[in-house]
Amino acid sequence: MNTRVIDLNADLGERQEDDEAGLAQDAELMRYVTSANVACGGHTGNERTMFATLELAKRLGVAVGAHPSYPDRRDFGRVAMEMAMPDLERSLKEQIESLYAVAVRLGVRVGHVKPHGALYHSVNRNVEIARVLGRVIRDIDNSMIVVAQAGSNTLDVFREMGLRTATEAFADRAYAADGSLRDRKLTGALLDHPEQAARQALSIALSGCVDATDSSTVPVSADTLCIHSDTPQAVAIAREIRRTLAAANIEVRSFGERGRSLQ
């Protein structure tokens, strides 16, 4: 019987340098994930935070990816921006290249790209924006894997561009009946109890489905599970997910280690 394999990822490098408690939590969280999406200057992050995050990832053997966003520090990249496509393309290229430059200094490989916040949703819904991101990735390093939400139509756009993709689902977010994430403004949008998040992670990894907020079952097939670093009890959630997956004989391994098995 084949062992099931799934990746755990978290968005990291997003803390302010004087946030000692937050930085310590992120460092602990990185002990449980297998892929880190590193902020590279769009919504937050600078050369120092990138260096510190990549250095820790290297020490812990965690795979590294770029986490670009709309150039929006005021709203932390959570609001979609109206931008001309050449301007967006230029911004994304600058962000990813800035992380690349730090990675080269440390001898770390940037293996994937996962857009942040509003850009993530724009990429999943807008073919033109998806193509902009795809062009940037091809220009910088076409071996990088694009992370996009499971079920997104734009996954085919990246594949048509010759890029590999990793489908993502969320361990700590509730799903609506149509397969979308429940709006953060609504009650129950966050699964911030470790056992609850671990049950959802196991359901996705083992059965390829989740229980939606209306009690229906939604198919969600994913290569990687996201744990948000700013979710309350993020470290406890990650720890419980690892324990639960191990008990079910599910191997947790970076999707970047799976060679050409990703589409």
WOJOQUI-V598672 format. One record per residue. N is the residue number from 1. SS is DSSP state (a for helix, b for strand, c for the rest). PHI is phi in radians with two decimals (* if undefined). Layout:
n = [N N]
ss = [SS SS]
phi = [PHI PHI]
This chain:
n = [1 2 3 4 5 6 7 8 9 10 11 12 13 14 15 16 17 18 19 20 21 22 23 24 25 26 27 28 29 30 31 32 33 34 35 36 37 38 39 40 41 42 43 44 45 46 47 48 49 50 51 52 53 54 55 56 57 58 59 60 61 62 63 64 65 66 67 68 69 70 71 72 73 74 75 76 77 78 79 80 81 82 83 84 85 86 87 88 89 90 91 92 93 94 95 96 97 98 99 100 101 102 103 104 105 106 107 108 109 110 111 112 113 114 115 116 117 118 119 120 121 122 123 124 125 126 127 128 129 130 131 132 133 134 135 136 137 138 139 140 141 142 143 144 145 146 147 148 149 150 151 152 153 154 155 156 157 158 159 160 161 162 163 164 165 166 167 168 169 170 171 172 173 174 175 176 177 178 179 180 181 182 183 184 185 186 187 188 189 190 191 192 193 194 195 196 197 198 199 200 201 202 203 204 205 206 207 208 209 210 211 212 213 214 215 216 217 218 219 220 221 222 223 224 225 226 227 228 229 230 231 232 233 234 235 236 237 238 239 240 241 242 243 244 245 246 247 248 249 250 251 252 253 254 255 256 257 258 259 260 261 262 263]
ss = [c c c c b b b b b b b b c c c c c c c a a a a a a a a a a c c c c c b b b b b c c c c c c c a a a a a a a a a a a a a a c c b b b b b c c c c c c c c c c c c c c c c c a a a a a a a a a a a a a a a a a a a a a a c c c b b b b b c c a a a a a a a a a c a a a a a a a a a a a a a a a c c c b b b b b c c c c c a a a a a a c c c c b b b b b b c c b c b c c c c c b c c c c c c c c b c c c a a a a a a a a a a a a a a c b b b c c c c c b b b c c c c b b b c c c c c c c a a a a a a a a a a a a a a c c c b b c c a a a c a a a c c]
phi = [* -1.26 -1.34 -1.26 -2.29 -2.59 -1.78 -2.03 -2.15 -2.52 -1.49 -2.28 1.31 -1.82 -1.47 -1.27 -1.16 -1.66 -1.56 -1.11 -1.15 -1.13 -1.13 -1.15 -1.15 -1.10 -1.12 -1.22 -1.06 -1.13 -1.26 -1.93 -1.66 -1.99 -2.43 -2.06 -1.71 -1.79 -1.00 -2.27 1.86 -1.36 -1.66 -3.00 1.73 -2.58 -1.03 -1.19 -1.21 -1.11 -1.06 -1.09 -1.20 -1.16 -1.08 -1.17 -1.04 -1.09 -1.15 -1.64 1.28 -1.68 -1.17 -2.09 -2.39 -1.49 -2.21 -1.38 -2.62 -1.02 -1.27 -2.54 -1.32 -1.08 -1.84 0.99 1.20 -1.69 -2.12 -1.12 -1.90 -1.44 -2.30 -1.11 -1.01 -1.09 -1.21 -1.12 -1.06 -1.11 -1.11 -1.13 -1.11 -1.09 -1.12 -1.16 -1.14 -1.14 -1.21 -0.99 -1.08 -1.18 -1.09 -1.06 -1.06 -1.65 1.24 -1.93 -1.63 -1.57 -1.76 -2.64 -2.32 -2.22 -1.13 -1.83 0.93 -1.10 -1.15 -0.98 -1.23 -1.10 -1.10 -1.24 -1.97 -2.08 -1.08 -1.10 -1.19 -1.05 -1.15 -1.05 -1.08 -1.05 -1.13 -1.07 -1.10 -1.08 -1.21 -1.52 -2.93 -1.32 -1.52 -1.18 -1.61 -1.62 -1.69 -2.45 -1.14 -0.96 1.64 -1.21 -1.18 -1.35 -1.00 -1.16 -1.08 -1.12 -1.13 -1.13 -1.46 1.50 -1.76 -1.41 -2.24 -2.19 -1.50 -2.09 -2.23 -2.14 -1.38 -1.96 -2.22 -1.37 -1.92 -1.47 -1.12 -1.52 1.58 -1.44 -1.33 -1.11 -0.95 -1.02 -1.33 -1.66 -1.04 1.46 -1.19 -1.76 -1.75 -1.80 -1.71 -0.92 -1.15 -1.15 -1.13 -1.15 -1.10 -1.19 -1.05 -1.13 -1.08 -1.17 -1.18 -1.61 -2.05 1.18 -2.72 -2.35 -1.55 -1.33 -1.17 -1.68 1.32 -1.37 -1.83 -2.00 -1.23 -2.50 -1.77 -2.40 -1.57 -2.53 -1.96 -1.68 -2.08 -1.32 -1.17 -1.70 -1.24 -0.93 1.13 -0.98 -1.15 -1.11 -1.10 -1.07 -1.09 -1.23 -1.09 -1.07 -1.11 -1.16 -1.17 -1.08 -1.12 -1.64 1.06 -1.80 -1.40 -1.82 -2.62 -1.01 -1.11 -1.19 -1.57 -1.68 1.02 -1.59 -1.23 -1.35 -1.35]
